[in-house]
Amino acid sequence: MLLALSPTMLLAQIDKSIKLNEVMTDNSESLQDEYGVCNPWVEIANISHSTYNIRGMYITTDKSVLDKTMSVPERIKRMSIIPNGEPRTSLSARQHLVLYLNSYPAKGALHLNVKVNTGEPTWVALYSGNAVDLIDSVTVPALASNQSFARLHDGGEKWQVKPQDCVTPGISNYIEVTESKIAKLKREDPHGFGISVLAMGIVFFCLALLFVFFTFFGLFMRHRETAKKVTNLQPLKAGVKTVEKTMEIGHKTNVILQDGLKSKGIDKEIYIAVISMALKQYFDNVHDVESGVITIKPKNTEWNNELPQMTHFHE
């Protein structure tokens, strides 16, 4: 039972791991073989983390092999086999292999006699070693010279047409390129016009901001001086004094109503404050200290004048 299921399980694993990854049907200067010849090519990728050998599998562009009633020998005649004895057909994890089409097997193990018509849509298929089970297939649209039809990511569902400078035979289809900000700036603005305009724009913006700030600051200072002049006007001062006097009378009236007429409208806190200050001066020995300077104005009575005294006695 297990022996019967093992080939089926192995085929299912291959179906998920081995994929047609990129195809070029019109190659004029993109990729050269070991003889310097540019042939159409197909890239096969192992997208798993295990090693698979694809020798003995078949590549074809003949759609007639889809006929289920076709015999296996007849189907094999319409296919090109990936030969044995080539170590590069053993694909390790995430490895890629490029096979040349429209070529001759006598030129090497990676050269197949699969027919490709340039400038036309092409159906490419990968079959298992029994020439019956279809592992993967793709219909390539008509491509311009040196364009390729590739999966967006290795083994992914989405395909895209790649221009000549983005073709990736033998490597991953998606390459993440990190670029520094300086390198990006040099690439996008090689002559420095953009950075010059940006720098001048920042300078003029700052100058405009300063102009607006000092304009509003000057208006504020002028209004402030005007407000001071209005405050110093006599009618306004008289009004302020009237309000202050009214508040004072109201406060005294409130005190008299609470503490009686004897308080004369003076808060108890004022009395407490005066008594506290007097006690503080007393304890500090500064209470009733006289300066010793007589402030009485002198008055001349001429009591010590000798002439009046002497004439008084002689009379």
PAPA-647578 format. One record per residue (C-alpha): residue in one letter; x, y, z. Coordinates in steps of 0.2 Angstrom, whole numbers, always signed. Each point is the difference from the previous one (the first is absolute). Example, Ala and Ser with C-alpha at 12.3 -4.5 7.8 and 13.67 -1.06 7.14 Angstrom:
2
{r 'a' {+62 -22 +39}}
{r 's' {+6 +17 -3}}
//
This chain:
315
{r 'm' {+0 +0 +0}}
{r 'l' {+14 +12 +5}}
{r 'l' {+10 -5 -15}}
{r 'a' {-15 +4 -12}}
{r 'l' {-3 +17 +8}}
{r 's' {+19 +6 +1}}
{r 'p' {+1 +5 -19}}
{r 't' {-16 +10 +1}}
{r 'm' {+6 +9 +16}}
{r 'l' {+17 +3 -9}}
{r 'l' {-9 +7 -15}}
{r 'a' {-10 +12 +10}}
{r 'q' {+15 +7 +9}}
{r 'i' {+8 +3 -17}}
{r 'd' {-15 +9 -6}}
{r 'k' {+1 +12 +14}}
{r 's' {+19 +2 +0}}
{r 'i' {+5 +0 -18}}
{r 'k' {-6 +15 -10}}
{r 'l' {+2 +9 -17}}
{r 'n' {+6 +16 +6}}
{r 'e' {+5 +11 -15}}
{r 'v' {+0 -1 -19}}
{r 'm' {+8 +10 -14}}
{r 't' {-6 -4 -18}}
{r 'd' {+10 +13 -9}}
{r 'n' {+18 +1 +6}}
{r 's' {+11 +11 -11}}
{r 'e' {+13 +6 +13}}
{r 's' {-7 -4 +17}}
{r 'l' {+9 -17 +4}}
{r 'q' {+13 -9 -9}}
{r 'd' {+4 -19 +1}}
{r 'e' {+17 -7 +2}}
{r 'y' {+2 +2 -19}}
{r 'g' {-4 +19 +0}}
{r 'v' {-17 -4 -8}}
{r 'c' {-16 +9 +6}}
{r 'n' {-15 -13 +0}}
{r 'p' {-17 +1 +8}}
{r 'w' {+1 -7 +18}}
{r 'v' {-11 -6 +14}}
{r 'e' {+4 +0 +19}}
{r 'i' {-5 -13 +12}}
{r 'a' {+0 +3 +18}}
{r 'n' {+0 -11 +16}}
{r 'i' {-11 +11 +12}}
{r 's' {+2 -13 +14}}
{r 'h' {+13 -2 +14}}
{r 's' {+4 -18 -7}}
{r 't' {+10 -6 -14}}
{r 'y' {-8 -7 -16}}
{r 'n' {+8 -8 -15}}
{r 'i' {-10 +5 -16}}
{r 'r' {+9 -11 -12}}
{r 'g' {-11 -11 -10}}
{r 'm' {-14 +13 +0}}
{r 'y' {-6 +7 -17}}
{r 'i' {-2 +18 -7}}
{r 't' {-12 +3 -14}}
{r 't' {-9 +15 -10}}
{r 'd' {-12 -12 -10}}
{r 'k' {-17 +1 +7}}
{r 's' {-5 -16 -8}}
{r 'v' {+7 -9 +14}}
{r 'l' {-15 +5 +10}}
{r 'd' {-10 -13 -9}}
{r 'k' {-4 -13 +13}}
{r 't' {-2 -14 -13}}
{r 'm' {+17 +3 -7}}
{r 's' {+12 -15 +4}}
{r 'v' {+15 +3 +10}}
{r 'p' {+13 -4 -14}}
{r 'e' {-9 +13 -11}}
{r 'r' {+0 +13 +14}}
{r 'i' {+19 -3 +3}}
{r 'k' {+3 +4 -19}}
{r 'r' {-7 +17 +3}}
{r 'm' {+10 +4 +15}}
{r 's' {+18 +3 +4}}
{r 'i' {+8 -10 +15}}
{r 'i' {+11 +8 +13}}
{r 'p' {+15 -12 -1}}
{r 'n' {+8 -10 +14}}
{r 'g' {+18 +1 +5}}
{r 'e' {+0 +19 +3}}
{r 'p' {+3 +5 +18}}
{r 'r' {-8 +17 -3}}
{r 't' {-17 -8 -2}}
{r 's' {+0 -4 +19}}
{r 'l' {-8 +15 +7}}
{r 's' {+4 +4 +18}}
{r 'a' {-12 +11 +10}}
{r 'r' {-5 +17 -9}}
{r 'q' {+12 -4 -14}}
{r 'h' {-4 +4 -19}}
{r 'l' {+5 -8 -16}}
{r 'v' {+0 +8 -18}}
{r 'l' {-4 -12 -15}}
{r 'y' {+3 +6 -17}}
{r 'l' {-14 -3 -13}}
{r 'n' {+1 +0 -19}}
{r 's' {+17 -8 +2}}
{r 'y' {+8 -17 -2}}
{r 'p' {+3 -13 +14}}
{r 'a' {+17 -4 -8}}
{r 'k' {+6 +18 +6}}
{r 'g' {-2 -5 +18}}
{r 'a' {-12 -7 +13}}
{r 'l' {-9 +16 +2}}
{r 'h' {-4 +2 -18}}
{r 'l' {-17 -6 -6}}
{r 'n' {-8 -1 -17}}
{r 'v' {-16 +7 +6}}
{r 'k' {-8 +11 -14}}
{r 'v' {-3 +19 +4}}
{r 'n' {-7 +12 -13}}
{r 't' {+6 +18 +4}}
{r 'g' {-13 +14 +1}}
{r 'e' {-15 -12 +3}}
{r 'p' {-9 -7 +16}}
{r 't' {+9 -16 +6}}
{r 'w' {-7 -13 +11}}
{r 'v' {+14 -8 +11}}
{r 'a' {-3 -16 +10}}
{r 'l' {+10 -10 +12}}
{r 'y' {-4 -19 +1}}
{r 's' {+5 -13 +13}}
{r 'g' {+11 -15 -5}}
{r 'n' {-15 -10 -5}}
{r 'a' {-4 +12 -14}}
{r 'v' {-18 +0 +6}}
{r 'd' {-1 +11 +16}}
{r 'l' {+0 +19 -3}}
{r 'i' {+11 +8 +14}}
{r 'd' {-2 +18 -6}}
{r 's' {-4 +10 -16}}
{r 'v' {-2 +19 -5}}
{r 't' {-6 +9 -16}}
{r 'v' {+13 +13 -4}}
{r 'p' {-7 +15 -9}}
{r 'a' {+9 +7 -16}}
{r 'l' {+16 +9 +7}}
{r 'a' {+11 +13 -7}}
{r 's' {+18 -4 -3}}
{r 'n' {+9 -4 +17}}
{r 'q' {-16 +2 +10}}
{r 's' {-4 -15 +12}}
{r 'f' {-16 -6 +8}}
{r 'a' {+3 -4 +18}}
{r 'r' {-8 -3 +16}}
{r 'l' {-1 +15 +12}}
{r 'h' {+7 -10 +14}}
{r 'd' {+8 -18 -2}}
{r 'g' {-14 -12 -1}}
{r 'g' {-13 +13 +2}}
{r 'e' {-16 +0 -9}}
{r 'k' {+2 +17 -9}}
{r 'w' {+10 +2 -16}}
{r 'q' {+6 +16 -8}}
{r 'v' {+10 +6 -16}}
{r 'k' {+17 +6 +5}}
{r 'p' {+10 +12 -10}}
{r 'q' {+18 -4 -5}}
{r 'd' {+8 +9 +14}}
{r 'c' {-10 -10 +13}}
{r 'v' {+2 -18 -7}}
{r 't' {+7 -12 +13}}
{r 'p' {+5 -17 -8}}
{r 'g' {+7 -12 +13}}
{r 'i' {-4 +11 +16}}
{r 's' {-15 +5 +10}}
{r 'n' {-13 +10 -10}}
{r 'y' {-3 +12 +15}}
{r 'i' {+16 +9 +5}}
{r 'e' {-2 +13 +14}}
{r 'v' {+13 +14 -3}}
{r 't' {+4 +12 +15}}
{r 'e' {+6 +17 -6}}
{r 's' {+6 +14 +12}}
{r 'k' {-8 +17 +0}}
{r 'i' {+16 +8 -8}}
{r 'a' {+0 -13 -14}}
{r 'k' {-18 +3 -3}}
{r 'l' {+2 +19 +0}}
{r 'k' {+15 -2 -13}}
{r 'r' {-11 -11 -11}}
{r 'e' {-16 +10 +0}}
{r 'd' {+9 +18 +0}}
{r 'p' {+17 -3 -8}}
{r 'h' {+2 +19 -3}}
{r 'g' {-5 +6 +17}}
{r 'f' {-15 +11 -7}}
{r 'g' {-12 -7 +12}}
{r 'i' {+10 +2 +16}}
{r 's' {+4 +18 -5}}
{r 'v' {-18 +4 -2}}
{r 'l' {-4 -9 +16}}
{r 'a' {+13 +10 +10}}
{r 'm' {-5 +17 -8}}
{r 'g' {-18 -4 +4}}
{r 'i' {+4 -4 +19}}
{r 'v' {+10 +17 +1}}
{r 'f' {-14 +10 -8}}
{r 'f' {-13 -8 +11}}
{r 'c' {+10 +4 +16}}
{r 'l' {+2 +18 -6}}
{r 'a' {-19 +1 -3}}
{r 'l' {-3 -7 +17}}
{r 'l' {+11 +13 +8}}
{r 'f' {-9 +14 -9}}
{r 'v' {-17 -6 +6}}
{r 'f' {+6 -2 +18}}
{r 'f' {+8 +18 +1}}
{r 't' {-15 +8 -9}}
{r 'f' {-12 -7 +13}}
{r 'f' {+12 +4 +14}}
{r 'g' {+1 +18 -6}}
{r 'l' {-19 +2 +0}}
{r 'f' {-1 -8 +17}}
{r 'm' {+13 +13 +7}}
{r 'r' {-9 +14 -8}}
{r 'h' {-17 -5 +7}}
{r 'r' {+8 -2 +17}}
{r 'e' {+7 +18 +1}}
{r 't' {-17 +6 -5}}
{r 'a' {-8 -10 +14}}
{r 'k' {+12 +8 +12}}
{r 'k' {-5 +17 -6}}
{r 'v' {-18 -3 +2}}
{r 't' {+3 -7 +18}}
{r 'n' {+9 +16 +5}}
{r 'l' {-15 +11 -5}}
{r 'q' {-7 +10 +15}}
{r 'p' {-19 -5 -3}}
{r 'l' {+6 -18 +1}}
{r 'k' {+10 +3 +16}}
{r 'a' {-14 +9 +8}}
{r 'g' {-12 -14 -4}}
{r 'v' {+13 -13 +7}}
{r 'k' {+2 +10 +16}}
{r 't' {-19 +1 +1}}
{r 'v' {-2 -18 -1}}
{r 'e' {+14 -3 +13}}
{r 'k' {-9 +12 +12}}
{r 't' {-16 -8 -3}}
{r 'm' {+7 -17 +4}}
{r 'e' {+8 +7 +16}}
{r 'i' {-16 +7 +6}}
{r 'g' {-9 -16 -4}}
{r 'h' {+13 -10 +10}}
{r 'k' {-1 +12 +15}}
{r 't' {-19 -1 +0}}
{r 'n' {+1 -19 -1}}
{r 'v' {+12 +0 +16}}
{r 'i' {-12 +12 +9}}
{r 'l' {-15 -12 -3}}
{r 'q' {+10 -15 +6}}
{r 'd' {+10 +8 +15}}
{r 'g' {-11 +15 +5}}
{r 'l' {+3 +19 +0}}
{r 'k' {+15 -1 +12}}
{r 's' {+11 -8 -13}}
{r 'k' {-2 +15 -10}}
{r 'g' {+1 -11 -16}}
{r 'i' {+18 -6 +4}}
{r 'd' {+3 -18 -1}}
{r 'k' {+5 -10 +15}}
{r 'e' {+15 -6 -10}}
{r 'i' {+7 +17 -1}}
{r 'y' {-1 +2 +20}}
{r 'i' {+8 -17 +1}}
{r 'a' {+14 +5 -12}}
{r 'v' {+3 +17 +9}}
{r 'i' {+1 -9 +17}}
{r 's' {+11 -13 -7}}
{r 'm' {+12 +13 -7}}
{r 'a' {+0 +9 +17}}
{r 'l' {+4 -16 +9}}
{r 'k' {+14 -4 -12}}
{r 'q' {+8 +17 +3}}
{r 'y' {-1 -2 +18}}
{r 'f' {+8 -17 +1}}
{r 'd' {+13 +6 -12}}
{r 'n' {+4 +15 +12}}
{r 'v' {-4 +13 -14}}
{r 'h' {-16 +7 +8}}
{r 'd' {+0 +18 +5}}
{r 'v' {+19 +3 -4}}
{r 'e' {+4 +18 -1}}
{r 's' {+14 +7 -11}}
{r 'g' {+5 +13 +13}}
{r 'v' {-1 +14 -12}}
{r 'i' {-10 +15 +7}}
{r 't' {-12 +6 -13}}
{r 'i' {-6 +16 +10}}
{r 'k' {+4 +16 -10}}
{r 'p' {+12 +11 +10}}
{r 'k' {-7 +17 +6}}
{r 'n' {+12 +14 +6}}
{r 't' {-6 +9 +16}}
{r 'e' {+16 +10 +3}}
{r 'w' {+0 -5 +18}}
{r 'n' {+19 -1 +1}}
{r 'n' {+2 +18 -8}}
{r 'e' {+11 +10 +12}}
{r 'l' {-6 +17 -5}}
{r 'p' {-18 -1 +5}}
{r 'q' {+5 -7 +17}}
{r 'm' {+12 +14 +3}}
{r 't' {-11 +14 -4}}
{r 'h' {-14 -8 +10}}
{r 'f' {+11 +1 +16}}
{r 'h' {+6 +18 -4}}
{r 'e' {-18 +7 -2}}
//
